[in-house]
């Protein structure tokens, strides 16, 4: 069953370690039924190991893993699963999956879900023609070429700074 499901996968993220953050873009050239299979951790008030999809052009959130929309995944009450199909219009999208600092696939802190090896997010397209035309790309929230300042890879007890100058008033993020 897992092999069959993976065969239709356009992209998949596995939450195999604490504090992971996955992101990948995908393009649909026509309205497409997209199957989402997500196993994560959520409570009524918040999501902890979770996935979401945005429109990569407008940055509008088009789908999010939530406790309300999910079902029990087995094991601990916080283990939740979503297996649903959504029709997405043609366009560019970015998918994300993140785990918190308490997730560890090799050492569960509470009873695991029924399908622990699939902890994460899978995006599948059953229609062979639509799947063949779907393309993935490396998504960057802010392309490196557009960054005024980029401070990355900073470790514990480490500080860095970098100045910049604006020639006119402008909005920055």
C-alpha positions as CSV (number, residue, x, y, z in Angstrom):
1,X,0.0,0.0,0.0
2,X,2.8,2.4,0.9
3,X,4.6,1.7,-2.5
4,X,1.4,2.3,-4.4
5,X,0.7,5.5,-2.5
6,X,4.3,6.7,-3.0
7,X,4.1,6.0,-6.8
8,X,1.6,8.9,-7.1
9,X,3.6,11.2,-4.9
10,X,4.5,14.6,-6.4
11,X,6.5,15.5,-3.3
12,X,6.8,14.2,0.2
13,X,8.4,15.3,3.5
14,X,9.2,12.9,6.3
15,X,9.5,14.2,9.8
16,X,12.4,12.0,10.9
17,X,14.1,14.3,13.5
18,X,13.4,17.2,15.8
19,X,13.2,20.8,14.5
20,X,13.0,20.0,10.9
21,X,11.7,22.4,8.3
22,X,11.0,21.2,4.8
23,X,9.8,23.3,1.8
24,X,9.4,22.7,-1.9
25,X,7.5,24.4,-4.7
26,X,5.3,22.7,-7.2
27,X,3.5,23.9,-10.4
28,X,0.1,22.8,-11.6
29,X,-0.7,23.6,-15.2
30,X,-4.4,23.1,-14.8
31,X,-7.0,22.7,-12.0
32,X,-5.9,19.4,-10.3
33,X,-7.3,17.1,-7.6
34,X,-4.4,16.9,-5.1
35,X,-4.5,14.2,-2.4
36,X,-3.0,15.3,0.9
37,X,-1.8,12.6,3.4
38,X,-0.4,14.3,6.5
39,X,0.5,12.8,9.9
40,X,1.5,15.3,12.6
41,X,1.0,16.5,16.1
42,X,-1.8,18.9,17.1
43,X,-4.0,19.9,19.9
44,X,-7.3,21.9,19.8
45,X,-5.4,25.1,20.2
46,X,-2.2,24.6,18.1
47,X,-0.2,22.5,15.7
48,X,3.3,21.3,16.5
49,X,4.4,18.9,13.8
50,X,2.4,20.3,10.8
51,X,2.2,21.0,7.1
52,X,0.7,23.8,5.0
53,X,0.5,25.0,1.4
54,X,0.7,28.6,0.1
55,X,0.2,30.2,-3.3
56,X,3.9,30.9,-4.2
57,X,3.0,34.1,-6.0
58,X,0.6,35.8,-3.6
59,X,1.9,34.0,-0.4
60,X,-1.8,33.4,0.5
61,X,-2.2,30.2,2.6
62,X,-4.4,27.8,0.6
63,X,-4.4,24.8,3.0
64,X,-3.2,24.0,6.5
65,X,-3.1,20.9,8.7
66,X,-5.2,21.6,11.8
67,X,-6.6,19.6,14.7
68,X,-10.2,20.5,13.6
69,X,-9.7,19.1,10.1
70,X,-7.8,16.0,11.2
71,X,-8.7,12.7,12.8
72,X,-7.0,10.6,15.4
73,X,-3.9,8.8,13.9
74,X,-3.7,6.2,16.7
75,X,-1.4,6.1,19.7
76,X,-1.3,9.3,21.7
77,X,-4.3,11.7,21.4
78,X,-2.0,14.4,19.9
79,X,-1.2,12.2,16.9
80,X,-3.5,13.4,14.1
81,X,-3.9,12.5,10.4
82,X,-5.5,14.1,7.4
83,X,-6.2,12.1,4.2
84,X,-8.2,14.3,1.9
85,X,-8.4,15.5,-1.7
86,X,-8.5,19.2,-2.6
87,X,-8.9,20.7,-6.0
88,X,-6.2,23.4,-6.5
89,X,-6.4,25.8,-9.4
90,X,-3.6,26.0,-11.9
91,X,-0.7,27.9,-10.4
92,X,2.6,27.9,-8.4
93,X,2.5,26.6,-4.9
94,X,4.9,26.0,-2.0
95,X,4.4,23.2,0.5
96,X,5.9,23.1,4.0
97,X,6.3,20.6,6.8
98,X,7.9,21.4,10.2
99,X,8.5,19.3,13.3
100,X,9.0,20.8,16.8
101,X,11.9,20.1,19.2
102,X,10.1,17.2,20.9
103,X,9.7,15.0,17.8
104,X,12.1,12.1,17.5
105,X,11.1,9.2,15.2
106,X,13.6,6.8,16.9
107,X,12.3,7.6,20.4
108,X,8.7,8.5,20.7
109,X,7.8,10.5,23.8
110,X,4.2,9.0,23.8
111,X,2.6,6.1,21.9
112,X,3.3,6.5,18.2
113,X,0.6,6.6,15.5
114,X,-0.5,3.6,13.5
115,X,1.7,4.6,10.5
116,X,4.8,6.1,12.3
117,X,7.1,5.7,9.2
118,X,4.9,8.1,7.2
119,X,5.1,10.9,9.9
120,X,5.2,14.0,7.6
121,X,3.4,15.2,4.5
122,X,2.7,13.6,1.2
123,X,1.2,15.4,-1.8
124,X,-0.1,13.0,-4.5
125,X,-1.9,13.2,-7.8
126,X,-3.8,10.1,-8.8
127,X,-4.5,11.2,-12.4
128,X,-1.5,10.1,-14.4
129,X,-1.6,13.0,-17.0
130,X,-2.0,15.6,-14.3
131,X,0.9,14.1,-12.3
132,X,3.1,14.0,-15.4
133,X,2.6,17.7,-16.0
134,X,3.1,18.7,-12.3
135,X,6.7,20.1,-11.8
136,X,8.6,20.8,-8.6
137,X,11.0,23.6,-8.0
138,X,13.2,24.8,-5.2
139,X,11.1,27.4,-3.3
140,X,12.7,30.4,-1.6
141,X,10.5,32.6,0.5
142,X,12.8,35.5,-0.2
143,X,15.1,34.7,-3.1
144,X,18.7,35.2,-2.1
145,X,19.1,37.8,-4.9
146,X,16.4,39.9,-3.3
147,X,17.8,39.9,0.3
148,X,19.3,43.2,1.6
149,X,20.9,41.3,4.5
150,X,21.1,37.5,5.0
151,X,22.3,36.2,8.4
152,X,22.0,32.4,8.3
153,X,23.7,29.4,10.1
154,X,24.1,31.3,13.4
155,X,24.9,28.9,16.3
156,X,24.3,29.1,20.0
157,X,26.0,32.0,21.8
158,X,27.0,33.5,18.5
159,X,26.1,37.0,17.3
160,X,26.5,38.6,13.9
161,X,25.5,42.0,12.5
162,X,25.5,43.6,9.1
163,X,24.5,47.1,8.1
164,X,22.6,48.3,5.1
165,X,21.6,51.6,3.5
166,X,18.3,52.6,1.9
167,X,18.4,55.4,-0.7
168,X,14.7,56.0,-0.3
169,X,11.9,55.1,2.1
170,X,10.6,51.5,1.4
171,X,8.9,48.6,3.1
172,X,11.2,45.8,4.1
173,X,10.5,42.4,5.6
